Amino acid sequence: MLGNIIGGFIVILVGATLAPTVANEVQGAEDNANITGAAQTIIGLTTLFYCLAIASTGIGIATVGLRNSGLM
């Protein structure tokens, strides 16, 4: 139980720490490549999808820990 909760917080912490790096690389990809239209929109949304994936993964791991302990 406690391991899952701590694991969820570690996933969120590491993911939040790496989010600016992901955003910088996405911005660099948009600036250096000749990308227009739908491809540029999808590349622009990469940072959003990354942050959503990190948040949902951390919450999912913590939820499993709470469910195993009987609190949820």
Backbone bond lengths (Angstrom), bond angles and torsions (degrees), N, CA, C in turn:
res aa  C-N    CA-C-N  psi(-1)  N-CA   C-N-CA  omega(-1)  CA-C   N-CA-C  phi
1 M - - - 1.441 - - 1.515 110.48 -
2 L 1.320 117.07 -58.48 1.459 120.67 -177.45 1.522 110.89 -63.79
3 G 1.334 116.43 -35.03 1.462 120.47 177.94 1.519 112.20 -62.97
4 N 1.327 116.81 -39.60 1.461 120.42 178.60 1.526 111.38 -67.81
5 I 1.320 116.79 -40.50 1.466 119.86 179.90 1.526 110.07 -66.44
6 I 1.328 116.96 -44.75 1.461 120.16 177.93 1.526 110.09 -64.67
7 G 1.318 117.30 -39.82 1.463 120.90 177.31 1.515 112.31 -60.87
8 G 1.331 117.03 -41.08 1.462 120.77 177.19 1.511 112.14 -62.37
9 F 1.333 116.65 -42.01 1.461 119.75 178.76 1.527 111.29 -68.40
10 I 1.325 117.68 -35.34 1.464 120.41 177.89 1.528 110.44 -66.32
11 V 1.324 116.74 -41.20 1.464 120.09 177.77 1.526 110.10 -60.64
12 I 1.323 117.39 -44.89 1.462 120.51 179.68 1.530 110.38 -65.61
13 L 1.326 117.86 -41.49 1.458 121.35 -179.55 1.521 111.37 -63.50
14 V 1.322 117.81 -49.06 1.465 120.65 -179.54 1.533 110.46 -66.13
15 G 1.316 117.07 -41.30 1.465 120.07 178.92 1.508 112.63 -64.14
16 A 1.329 117.39 -41.37 1.463 120.64 178.38 1.527 111.06 -68.16
17 T 1.317 116.61 -32.02 1.461 120.10 177.75 1.528 110.92 -69.10
18 L 1.311 117.47 -35.77 1.463 121.29 -178.80 1.534 113.49 -86.16
19 A 1.320 118.60 -9.30 1.469 121.22 -177.21 1.528 113.09 -59.59
20 P 1.344 120.12 -43.71 1.474 118.23 177.69 1.531 113.13 -62.76
21 T 1.321 117.23 -34.25 1.460 120.56 177.76 1.525 110.31 -65.55
22 V 1.323 116.20 -42.83 1.461 120.18 177.34 1.523 109.99 -62.42
23 A 1.329 117.19 -43.39 1.465 120.77 -179.84 1.532 111.41 -63.26
24 N 1.341 117.16 -40.05 1.466 120.11 178.22 1.518 111.66 -65.08
25 E 1.325 117.02 -40.79 1.459 120.09 179.53 1.535 111.21 -68.22
26 V 1.305 117.16 -37.04 1.468 120.32 176.89 1.525 109.75 -65.54
27 Q 1.321 116.75 -42.62 1.466 120.03 177.93 1.522 110.91 -63.17
28 G 1.333 116.45 -40.45 1.459 119.74 176.97 1.518 112.28 -63.72
29 A 1.315 116.86 -38.09 1.465 120.45 177.79 1.527 110.89 -66.26
30 E 1.320 116.43 -37.01 1.468 119.47 178.56 1.526 111.39 -69.96
31 D 1.332 117.08 -36.50 1.464 120.36 -176.68 1.526 112.47 -77.42
32 N 1.336 117.81 -39.10 1.462 121.19 -172.83 1.515 114.25 -86.07
33 A 1.298 118.09 -20.51 1.462 120.37 -177.45 1.520 110.07 -102.39
34 N 1.298 114.93 154.91 1.460 120.64 177.14 1.523 108.24 -90.40
35 I 1.343 115.60 78.14 1.460 121.63 -174.64 1.529 108.13 -116.03
36 T 1.313 115.86 131.51 1.464 120.42 178.74 1.524 109.05 -137.46
37 G 1.300 114.94 166.51 1.458 121.52 172.51 1.513 114.05 70.89
38 A 1.324 114.69 -137.29 1.456 121.27 -174.61 1.525 112.16 -65.25
39 A 1.333 117.22 -34.78 1.465 120.38 179.42 1.526 110.74 -63.23
40 Q 1.321 117.77 -40.42 1.458 120.73 178.50 1.524 111.32 -66.66
41 T 1.310 116.81 -37.18 1.463 120.34 177.81 1.518 111.10 -64.58
42 I 1.327 116.99 -44.26 1.460 120.71 -179.48 1.520 110.58 -66.00
43 I 1.330 117.38 -42.41 1.467 119.89 177.95 1.525 110.11 -64.29
44 G 1.320 117.29 -37.35 1.461 120.61 177.78 1.522 113.08 -64.76
45 L 1.316 117.27 -28.98 1.459 121.52 179.99 1.527 113.48 -85.60
46 T 1.323 117.23 -3.03 1.463 121.28 -178.03 1.526 111.35 -59.49
47 T 1.321 117.68 -41.93 1.466 120.88 179.93 1.522 111.05 -63.67
48 L 1.316 116.96 -41.65 1.460 120.85 177.76 1.524 111.01 -61.64
49 F 1.327 116.67 -46.41 1.458 119.86 179.77 1.519 111.52 -65.02
50 Y 1.327 117.51 -35.88 1.461 121.10 176.99 1.531 110.11 -62.07
51 C 1.317 116.89 -48.59 1.475 120.22 -179.12 1.529 111.60 -64.50
52 L 1.320 117.45 -39.44 1.466 120.36 177.01 1.521 111.41 -64.71
53 A 1.322 117.31 -39.00 1.461 120.50 179.26 1.523 111.23 -66.47
54 I 1.317 117.45 -41.27 1.464 121.09 179.03 1.528 109.99 -64.79
55 A 1.324 117.12 -45.13 1.459 120.14 -179.04 1.527 111.23 -64.51
56 S 1.327 117.17 -45.00 1.467 119.11 -178.41 1.525 111.64 -68.23
57 T 1.328 118.04 -34.26 1.459 120.53 177.14 1.522 111.14 -66.16
58 G 1.321 116.83 -46.96 1.467 120.18 179.14 1.513 112.79 -62.92
59 I 1.321 116.15 -42.71 1.464 120.02 178.81 1.523 110.52 -66.41
60 G 1.328 116.75 -38.98 1.468 120.21 178.59 1.511 112.58 -63.45
61 I 1.325 117.07 -43.07 1.465 120.50 178.75 1.518 110.90 -64.83
62 A 1.327 116.90 -43.91 1.463 120.16 178.85 1.525 111.24 -65.44
63 T 1.312 118.26 -36.87 1.461 121.95 178.48 1.526 111.30 -64.26
64 V 1.322 116.98 -39.89 1.466 120.28 177.27 1.523 109.96 -62.30
65 G 1.327 116.96 -41.31 1.465 120.12 177.38 1.513 112.32 -62.81
66 L 1.315 117.43 -42.13 1.465 120.36 178.42 1.528 111.49 -68.66
67 R 1.331 116.51 -36.64 1.453 119.48 178.81 1.532 110.87 -66.82
68 N 1.335 117.11 -38.65 1.462 120.18 179.21 1.524 112.09 -67.39
69 S 1.331 116.20 -28.00 1.468 118.73 -179.71 1.542 111.94 -85.58
70 G 1.314 117.47 -9.40 1.454 120.64 179.54 1.514 114.04 89.58
71 L 1.325 118.11 7.02 1.454 120.08 -179.95 1.526 112.37 -85.18
72 M 1.312 116.44 -12.35 1.462 118.86 -177.79 1.500 109.46 -135.24
